[in-house]
Amino acid sequence: MPVKVKRIGGKFRIVENKTDSISTNKGGTAVDGGGHSSRERAMAQASAINANSSGVPARGRDRRKKRRRRFDRGQDLA
């Protein structure tokens, strides 16, 4: 779900775009760990969350999958 930055109680918090409630992870804790002291850091984290929720895989994941497939074909490492 898309997120945005909002100032709550003197901290910049990551909130859900539609409901303005503090965004939580699967474990139920706040994704921002209690808030950021600067808007720039909060915006950077919100951008990362929005990029990851867009469905585009991260670059590193694709590389690891290709590497695993190469070794699974039975090629010798020696």
N, C-alpha and C positions, 0 to 999 in steps of 0.2 A: 504494500500500500504506500502511496506517495507520502512523503513527510515534508515539513517545513520548520523553520526556526521561529520561536516566539519567546519573548522575555517574560519569565515568570519568577517572581520573588527575587529579583536581582541577578538571576542566572539566565543564560540563554539555553532554552530547552528544545529538544527535538520532539515535535508533536505531530499527530496524525493530521493530514491535510483537511479531511472533511469534518472531523469531530473536535479538533483542537485538544484532544486528550494526549497525555504524555505517551510516546511510542514505547512499547515494551517488546522484548524478545520472547522466544519460545519458553524460556524459564520464568517469565513474568517480571523480570527486573527491567528498569529503564535502560534503553539503548545508550543513552548519553552518560550513564553512570552518575547521575545527580546534577548534571548541568555543566555548561562551559562558562568560563569567565569572559571569553571574547566571542563576538559575533562571527569572526572569521573562522575560528575552529569549529563552531557549531555548523556554519554553512558548509564547511569542507566535509564534515561527517554526514550532513543531510544529503549532500550531492552524491557521496559514496553509496549511501543507502538507496537513493533513488536510482542510481546507475545499476546497482545489483538487483533491484526489483524489476528492472525493465525486461528481463529475460535474456539478456546478452551475456554469454559466459565470460568469465575472466580469462585473460590470456594464459596465465600459468596453468590453469586446469586443462586446457586443450593440449598444451605441450606435454604434460604428464601423461595424459591418456595415450598420446602417440608413442611416447617412450615405452610405456607398458606393453602396448601392442607389438612393438618391435621385438621385445624380449620374449613375449609369449609365443612367437612363431618358432621357437626352438633353435635360435641362432646361438652358436657358441660364443662365450665371452672371452675365451682364452686366445 
